[in-house]
Amino acid sequence: MPVRRAVVADAGELARLRQLSLTCPAVPWTRPRAVPDGPWVEECQEAIAAMLRDQDTAAAFVVAAEPGRMAASAMGLLLPRLPGPDSGKPFNGDISTVATDPEFRRRGYARAVVTALMDWMTVSGCKRISLASSPEGEPLYTSLGFAYDDPRMSWRVR
């Protein structure tokens, strides 16, 4: 299957796939939910386009189903990090969205785009790559070597 790096013209399809990915529960105790359309979808498309313009610290990889329609995508960012005793590498990788159109699932497309993104991140100077997984995606990420090892906390503005 041909995997390619996404370009700015793919931003609309990447936003559509992101919207689809948000219907999957991020944790086992939540239920799948419908994700409404709204201004956020256009804002997401614009943010993805901006992300894709910065080819040094952001990338997305896609499998096209047909011209103008994506079957699967994986998007990620290189996050600057300070050197530490375990690594002088300049970045950590963050995979922010992996999505496969339901019509194209179970064909290895998610594995292909995630592997391409991981390769790009590693070549770019990452030692560590993280992501948040839905229960549905966990077997894939485990098979690629991901493990739960980060007891990070987060805070959100209310």
Buried (B, 14 or more C-beta within 10 A) or exposed (E): EEBEBBEEEBBBBBBBBBBBBBEBBEEEEEEEEEBEEEEBBEEBBEBBBEBBEEEEEBBBBBBBBEEEEBBBBBBBBBBEBEEEEEBEBBBBBBBBBBBBBEEBEEBBBBBBBBBBBBEBBBEBBBBBBBBEBBEEBEEBBEEEEBEEEEEEEEEEEE
